[in-house]
Amino acid sequence: MVSSNDIATALAETFPDLVVNMNTRAQMLGMNATQFLNTTGLDEADQWGAVSTTYDMIKLLRHI
């Protein structure tokens, strides 16, 4: 999939610990089946394992 995630990439470059913070916040929200590997949500060629569930995304949306 081709995607232009310029803002997500810029955020990651500006805040180097962003993905760590995203995972910490996900755990705080009870999103126990979610693991972020990058800010875009897209798998990289050498990465495998970014996961989530519909239920966890509902928890996130309720928080917003």
Biotite code that builds the C-alpha atoms (Angstrom):
import biotite.structure as struc

atoms = struc.array([
    struc.Atom([0.000, 0.000, 0.000], chain_id="A", res_id=1, res_name="MET", atom_name="CA", element="C"),
    struc.Atom([1.320, 3.418, -0.912], chain_id="A", res_id=2, res_name="VAL", atom_name="CA", element="C"),
    struc.Atom([0.521, 6.200, 1.515], chain_id="A", res_id=3, res_name="SER", atom_name="CA", element="C"),
    struc.Atom([1.720, 9.709, 2.167], chain_id="A", res_id=4, res_name="SER", atom_name="CA", element="C"),
    struc.Atom([1.973, 10.060, 5.919], chain_id="A", res_id=5, res_name="ASN", atom_name="CA", element="C"),
    struc.Atom([4.069, 13.206, 5.996], chain_id="A", res_id=6, res_name="ASP", atom_name="CA", element="C"),
    struc.Atom([2.594, 14.495, 9.249], chain_id="A", res_id=7, res_name="ILE", atom_name="CA", element="C"),
    struc.Atom([3.063, 11.173, 11.057], chain_id="A", res_id=8, res_name="ALA", atom_name="CA", element="C"),
    struc.Atom([6.655, 11.041, 9.833], chain_id="A", res_id=9, res_name="THR", atom_name="CA", element="C"),
    struc.Atom([7.305, 14.645, 10.904], chain_id="A", res_id=10, res_name="ALA", atom_name="CA", element="C"),
    struc.Atom([5.898, 13.927, 14.365], chain_id="A", res_id=11, res_name="LEU", atom_name="CA", element="C"),
    struc.Atom([8.127, 10.888, 14.721], chain_id="A", res_id=12, res_name="ALA", atom_name="CA", element="C"),
    struc.Atom([11.187, 12.916, 13.732], chain_id="A", res_id=13, res_name="GLU", atom_name="CA", element="C"),
    struc.Atom([10.268, 15.731, 16.130], chain_id="A", res_id=14, res_name="THR", atom_name="CA", element="C"),
    struc.Atom([9.422, 13.445, 19.048], chain_id="A", res_id=15, res_name="PHE", atom_name="CA", element="C"),
    struc.Atom([11.785, 10.443, 18.948], chain_id="A", res_id=16, res_name="PRO", atom_name="CA", element="C"),
    struc.Atom([10.001, 8.654, 21.824], chain_id="A", res_id=17, res_name="ASP", atom_name="CA", element="C"),
    struc.Atom([6.550, 9.048, 20.286], chain_id="A", res_id=18, res_name="LEU", atom_name="CA", element="C"),
    struc.Atom([5.998, 5.350, 19.561], chain_id="A", res_id=19, res_name="VAL", atom_name="CA", element="C"),
    struc.Atom([7.071, 4.420, 23.093], chain_id="A", res_id=20, res_name="VAL", atom_name="CA", element="C"),
    struc.Atom([4.621, 7.019, 24.419], chain_id="A", res_id=21, res_name="ASN", atom_name="CA", element="C"),
    struc.Atom([1.873, 5.709, 22.136], chain_id="A", res_id=22, res_name="MET", atom_name="CA", element="C"),
    struc.Atom([2.358, 2.188, 23.493], chain_id="A", res_id=23, res_name="ASN", atom_name="CA", element="C"),
    struc.Atom([2.465, 3.437, 27.097], chain_id="A", res_id=24, res_name="THR", atom_name="CA", element="C"),
    struc.Atom([-0.752, 5.392, 26.614], chain_id="A", res_id=25, res_name="ARG", atom_name="CA", element="C"),
    struc.Atom([-2.412, 2.427, 24.923], chain_id="A", res_id=26, res_name="ALA", atom_name="CA", element="C"),
    struc.Atom([-1.657, 0.296, 27.970], chain_id="A", res_id=27, res_name="GLN", atom_name="CA", element="C"),
    struc.Atom([-2.979, 3.039, 30.280], chain_id="A", res_id=28, res_name="MET", atom_name="CA", element="C"),
    struc.Atom([-6.242, 3.018, 28.308], chain_id="A", res_id=29, res_name="LEU", atom_name="CA", element="C"),
    struc.Atom([-6.508, -0.766, 28.669], chain_id="A", res_id=30, res_name="GLY", atom_name="CA", element="C"),
    struc.Atom([-5.666, -1.426, 25.025], chain_id="A", res_id=31, res_name="MET", atom_name="CA", element="C"),
    struc.Atom([-3.932, -4.691, 25.906], chain_id="A", res_id=32, res_name="ASN", atom_name="CA", element="C"),
    struc.Atom([-4.028, -6.161, 22.397], chain_id="A", res_id=33, res_name="ALA", atom_name="CA", element="C"),
    struc.Atom([-2.366, -3.142, 20.755], chain_id="A", res_id=34, res_name="THR", atom_name="CA", element="C"),
    struc.Atom([1.284, -2.646, 19.894], chain_id="A", res_id=35, res_name="GLN", atom_name="CA", element="C"),
    struc.Atom([2.494, 0.270, 17.775], chain_id="A", res_id=36, res_name="PHE", atom_name="CA", element="C"),
    struc.Atom([5.772, -0.012, 15.845], chain_id="A", res_id=37, res_name="LEU", atom_name="CA", element="C"),
    struc.Atom([5.666, 3.334, 14.055], chain_id="A", res_id=38, res_name="ASN", atom_name="CA", element="C"),
    struc.Atom([3.533, 6.462, 13.805], chain_id="A", res_id=39, res_name="THR", atom_name="CA", element="C"),
    struc.Atom([1.982, 5.675, 10.437], chain_id="A", res_id=40, res_name="THR", atom_name="CA", element="C"),
    struc.Atom([0.348, 2.377, 11.299], chain_id="A", res_id=41, res_name="GLY", atom_name="CA", element="C"),
    struc.Atom([1.778, 0.860, 8.136], chain_id="A", res_id=42, res_name="LEU", atom_name="CA", element="C"),
    struc.Atom([4.079, -2.153, 8.235], chain_id="A", res_id=43, res_name="ASP", atom_name="CA", element="C"),
    struc.Atom([7.630, -1.581, 7.124], chain_id="A", res_id=44, res_name="GLU", atom_name="CA", element="C"),
    struc.Atom([9.368, -4.225, 5.033], chain_id="A", res_id=45, res_name="ALA", atom_name="CA", element="C"),
    struc.Atom([11.534, -5.267, 7.983], chain_id="A", res_id=46, res_name="ASP", atom_name="CA", element="C"),
    struc.Atom([8.854, -4.901, 10.667], chain_id="A", res_id=47, res_name="GLN", atom_name="CA", element="C"),
    struc.Atom([6.145, -7.312, 11.606], chain_id="A", res_id=48, res_name="TRP", atom_name="CA", element="C"),
    struc.Atom([4.020, -7.171, 14.664], chain_id="A", res_id=49, res_name="GLY", atom_name="CA", element="C"),
    struc.Atom([2.100, -3.881, 14.770], chain_id="A", res_id=50, res_name="ALA", atom_name="CA", element="C"),
    struc.Atom([-1.258, -5.132, 15.969], chain_id="A", res_id=51, res_name="VAL", atom_name="CA", element="C"),
    struc.Atom([-4.540, -3.928, 17.375], chain_id="A", res_id=52, res_name="SER", atom_name="CA", element="C"),
    struc.Atom([-8.147, -4.998, 17.628], chain_id="A", res_id=53, res_name="THR", atom_name="CA", element="C"),
    struc.Atom([-11.445, -3.329, 16.883], chain_id="A", res_id=54, res_name="THR", atom_name="CA", element="C"),
    struc.Atom([-12.229, -3.420, 20.584], chain_id="A", res_id=55, res_name="TYR", atom_name="CA", element="C"),
    struc.Atom([-8.997, -1.573, 21.420], chain_id="A", res_id=56, res_name="ASP", atom_name="CA", element="C"),
    struc.Atom([-9.701, 1.067, 18.768], chain_id="A", res_id=57, res_name="MET", atom_name="CA", element="C"),
    struc.Atom([-13.143, 1.605, 20.333], chain_id="A", res_id=58, res_name="ILE", atom_name="CA", element="C"),
    struc.Atom([-11.413, 2.224, 23.665], chain_id="A", res_id=59, res_name="LYS", atom_name="CA", element="C"),
    struc.Atom([-9.212, 4.827, 21.954], chain_id="A", res_id=60, res_name="LEU", atom_name="CA", element="C"),
    struc.Atom([-12.153, 6.527, 20.284], chain_id="A", res_id=61, res_name="LEU", atom_name="CA", element="C"),
    struc.Atom([-14.045, 6.691, 23.581], chain_id="A", res_id=62, res_name="ARG", atom_name="CA", element="C"),
    struc.Atom([-11.051, 8.403, 25.148], chain_id="A", res_id=63, res_name="HIS", atom_name="CA", element="C"),
    struc.Atom([-10.880, 11.036, 22.419], chain_id="A", res_id=64, res_name="ILE", atom_name="CA", element="C"),
])
